Amino acid sequence: MIGRLSGILLEKNPPQLLVDCNGVGYEVGVPMSTFYNLPGLGEKVVLLTHLAIREDAHVLFGFGSAEERNTFKELIKISGVGARTALSILSGMSVSDLAQAVTLQEAGRLTKVPGIGKKTAERLLLELKGKLGADLGVVGGAVRHDATSDILNALLALGYSDKEATLALKQVPADASVSDGIKHALKALSKA
């Protein structure tokens, strides 16, 4: 099993890379979150990998962090979610965004990822519950869960992206009500 690659980055064609490891070129599929953090061509790159062996191919996937690779492995354990779908999920949202969606049981955030329908999103939430994001709401308790979810849904309904809404949510005081939280988040978004 290939668990890690260290070599020179030869090609970048999203989502594929070509990494030269001592004269052997490895084609590696990576999520966009890893792709955006890659060094320039000709520079050294280190990727944690997962080798998916199928009947018709051996496909190597690379990740910039152990957290991403572990999440990928959890995703591909779910019935109906293959390696390409898992890669698409990790390209469409960060591991922390996915964990937050699982904790708050927000299928709507997952359906925004290309290739994920409502039924698949609900299955993902069910299967990942307790495996991802379980500690998100511990600090603020159940009241914070509801306020956070409502504030996030309001921002998404206003047309902000998942990433913008999540970043704005971090600016909201922990004890804020839903209406105050939305005001704080909108203020933070207007400054960005």
C-alpha positions as CSV (number, residue, x, y, z in Angstrom):
1,M,0.0,0.0,0.0
2,I,1.3,3.5,-0.9
3,G,0.8,5.7,2.2
4,R,2.9,8.7,1.4
5,L,4.6,10.3,-1.6
6,S,7.5,12.7,-1.5
7,G,8.9,14.1,-4.7
8,I,8.9,16.8,-7.3
9,L,5.7,18.2,-8.7
10,L,5.8,17.8,-12.5
11,E,2.2,18.6,-13.6
12,K,-0.9,20.2,-12.2
13,N,-4.1,19.5,-14.1
14,P,-7.0,19.7,-11.6
15,P,-7.8,17.4,-9.9
16,Q,-4.8,15.4,-11.2
17,L,-1.1,15.7,-10.3
18,L,2.0,14.1,-11.6
19,V,4.7,13.6,-8.9
20,D,8.2,12.4,-9.7
21,C,9.5,10.2,-7.0
22,N,13.1,9.3,-7.9
23,G,12.4,8.8,-11.6
24,V,8.9,7.2,-11.2
25,G,6.0,9.5,-12.0
26,Y,2.8,8.9,-10.0
27,E,-0.5,10.2,-11.1
28,V,-2.5,11.4,-8.1
29,G,-6.0,12.7,-7.7
30,V,-6.4,15.4,-5.1
31,P,-9.3,17.4,-3.7
32,M,-9.3,21.0,-4.6
33,S,-8.5,22.0,-0.9
34,T,-5.1,20.2,-1.3
35,F,-4.7,21.5,-4.9
36,Y,-4.9,25.1,-3.8
37,N,-2.1,24.6,-1.3
38,L,0.4,22.9,-3.6
39,P,3.8,24.4,-4.3
40,G,4.8,25.5,-7.8
41,L,5.9,23.1,-10.5
42,G,9.4,21.8,-10.1
43,E,9.2,22.1,-6.3
44,K,9.2,19.4,-3.7
45,V,5.8,18.1,-2.5
46,V,4.7,15.7,0.2
47,L,1.3,14.0,0.0
48,L,-0.4,11.5,2.2
49,T,-2.1,8.9,-0.1
50,H,-4.8,6.3,-0.4
51,L,-4.6,3.6,-3.1
52,A,-8.0,2.6,-4.3
53,I,-7.9,-0.8,-6.1
54,R,-10.8,-1.5,-8.4
55,E,-11.5,-4.2,-10.9
56,D,-10.4,-2.0,-13.8
57,A,-7.8,0.3,-12.2
58,H,-5.5,1.2,-9.4
59,V,-6.1,4.9,-8.5
60,L,-3.9,6.9,-6.1
61,F,-5.5,9.8,-4.2
62,G,-3.4,12.4,-2.3
63,F,-4.1,14.7,0.6
64,G,-2.3,17.6,2.2
65,S,-3.3,16.6,5.8
66,A,-4.0,13.4,7.8
67,E,-7.4,14.9,8.7
68,E,-8.4,15.0,5.0
69,R,-7.2,11.5,4.3
70,N,-9.0,10.1,7.3
71,T,-12.2,11.9,6.3
72,F,-11.8,10.5,2.8
73,K,-11.5,7.0,4.2
74,E,-14.6,7.5,6.3
75,L,-16.5,8.7,3.3
76,I,-15.6,5.8,1.0
77,K,-16.8,3.3,3.7
78,I,-20.4,4.6,3.1
79,S,-22.5,2.6,0.7
80,G,-23.0,4.4,-2.6
81,V,-20.1,6.8,-2.0
82,G,-17.1,6.0,-4.2
83,A,-13.6,7.5,-4.2
84,R,-14.6,10.1,-6.9
85,T,-17.7,11.2,-4.9
86,A,-15.6,11.4,-1.7
87,L,-13.0,13.6,-3.6
88,S,-15.8,15.8,-4.9
89,I,-17.2,16.2,-1.3
90,L,-13.7,17.2,0.0
91,S,-13.3,19.6,-3.0
92,G,-16.7,21.2,-2.3
93,M,-16.2,21.7,1.4
94,S,-13.5,21.6,4.0
95,V,-13.2,18.9,6.6
96,S,-14.4,21.3,9.3
97,D,-17.4,22.4,7.2
98,L,-18.3,18.8,6.6
99,A,-18.0,18.1,10.3
100,Q,-20.1,21.1,11.1
101,A,-22.8,20.0,8.6
102,V,-22.8,16.5,10.2
103,T,-23.0,17.8,13.7
104,L,-25.9,20.2,12.8
105,Q,-27.5,17.6,10.5
106,E,-27.7,20.0,7.6
107,A,-28.3,18.0,4.4
108,G,-28.7,21.2,2.4
109,R,-25.0,22.1,2.7
110,L,-24.1,18.6,1.3
111,T,-26.5,18.8,-1.6
112,K,-24.6,21.9,-2.9
113,V,-21.7,19.5,-3.8
114,P,-22.0,18.3,-7.4
115,G,-23.1,14.7,-7.5
116,I,-24.7,14.7,-4.0
117,G,-28.5,14.4,-4.0
118,K,-30.9,14.7,-1.1
119,K,-30.9,10.9,-0.3
120,T,-27.1,10.6,-0.5
121,A,-26.7,13.7,1.7
122,E,-29.1,12.2,4.3
123,R,-27.2,8.9,4.2
124,L,-23.9,10.7,4.7
125,L,-25.2,12.6,7.7
126,L,-26.5,9.4,9.3
127,E,-23.4,7.3,8.6
128,L,-21.0,10.1,9.7
129,K,-22.8,11.0,12.8
130,G,-20.5,10.3,15.8
131,K,-17.5,10.0,13.5
132,L,-17.1,13.6,12.4
133,G,-17.8,16.8,14.2
134,A,-19.2,15.4,17.4
135,D,-17.5,18.1,19.6
136,L,-18.7,21.2,17.7
137,G,-21.6,22.1,20.0
138,V,-20.2,21.0,23.3
139,V,-19.0,24.5,24.3
140,G,-22.3,26.3,23.8
141,G,-24.8,23.4,24.5
142,A,-28.0,22.7,22.7
143,V,-29.1,26.4,22.5
144,R,-26.0,27.3,20.6
145,H,-26.6,24.4,18.2
146,D,-30.0,25.9,17.2
147,A,-28.7,29.4,17.0
148,T,-25.7,28.4,15.0
149,S,-27.7,26.4,12.6
150,D,-30.4,29.1,12.2
151,I,-27.8,31.8,11.6
152,L,-25.9,29.7,9.1
153,N,-29.1,28.8,7.2
154,A,-30.1,32.5,7.1
155,L,-26.7,33.4,5.6
156,L,-26.9,30.6,3.0
157,A,-30.5,31.7,2.1
158,L,-29.2,35.2,1.6
159,G,-26.8,33.8,-1.1
160,Y,-23.5,33.7,0.8
161,S,-21.3,30.7,0.1
162,D,-20.7,27.9,2.6
163,K,-17.2,29.2,3.2
164,E,-18.2,32.9,3.6
165,A,-21.1,31.9,6.0
166,T,-18.8,29.7,8.1
167,L,-16.1,32.3,8.4
168,A,-18.7,35.0,9.4
169,L,-20.2,32.6,11.9
170,K,-16.8,32.5,13.7
171,Q,-17.2,36.3,14.3
172,V,-20.5,35.8,16.2
173,P,-20.4,35.9,20.0
174,A,-21.2,32.5,21.6
175,D,-24.1,33.9,23.5
176,A,-25.8,35.8,20.6
177,S,-29.4,35.2,19.8
178,V,-30.3,34.3,16.2
179,S,-31.2,37.8,15.2
180,D,-28.1,39.4,16.9
181,G,-26.0,36.6,15.4
182,I,-27.2,37.4,11.9
183,K,-26.5,41.1,12.4
184,H,-22.9,40.3,13.6
185,A,-22.3,37.9,10.7
186,L,-23.6,40.4,8.1
187,K,-21.4,43.1,9.6
188,A,-18.4,40.7,9.4
189,L,-19.2,39.9,5.8
190,S,-19.5,43.6,4.8
191,K,-16.0,44.2,6.1
192,A,-14.5,41.3,4.2
